[in-house]
Amino acid sequence: MKLAPDWNRTAADYARHRAGFPDWFYDRMAERGLFRPGSRILDIGTGTGFLGRGFALRGAHVTGLDVATGMMEAARDLDRAAGLTTEYVTAPAEATGLPADQFDLISAGTCWHWFDAPKVMAEAMRLLKPGGHLLIANLVWLPLPGNVVAATEALIEARNPNWHLGGWQGHSADQQRDLINGGFARRESASVDYDIPYSPEAWRGRIRGSAGIAASLGAAEVEKFDAALGALLARDFPGDPIPVPHRLVALWGQKP
């Protein structure tokens, strides 16, 4: 059976526990000319807005787009706490219904693998202004031999055989080909590995908020999984915080 997560079921954990993109990422994207204060940005698959909010905090005019209304409600709460007002649109990334040629940047934060890539590429080309950019950014945990991520992934796979995202390390030749096939020019990519510290409680919340657990399992199964993960952490990874290796991979191209 194919995994079909309902992200609305996990919005609270996702909003509270999922780490956002670091400050230096936005600095580097600005240095490369992808955005500046006043830029119009469409963040597709926005979820709780954890990528788009960083652009808005730096003076961009951001529109978030997703099909999960519960996630975007959580995004609005986070925006209010940050003193921001962001427009949110309920629509699929493949057919946004938005006017053409109006955005300087379209961003996608760790969500591209859920899309119909050729359709989203065509829609992005339609929506971008000439010279605008499409940015595909992936912030992913790294399963390394013996680390907390590898142990956690094994537990997810044991409890949810439909989960198929284990072992991914962020790099994707498919996404590079998508930019080529979509007609984007001046393509670039960058990758940085670094640790994100999680308390045991926060790591449990981060995993509950993932596609393989609360977004696709029943409440009783989620409770059993969470208890099992808590026991695993106490036994094998007792530190607080736990350093969790991550990789941030960004790929982008420009509309001619």
Order of alpha helices (4+ residues) and beta strands (2+ residues): alpha-alpha-beta-alpha-beta-alpha-beta-beta-alpha-beta-alpha-alpha-beta-alpha-alpha-beta
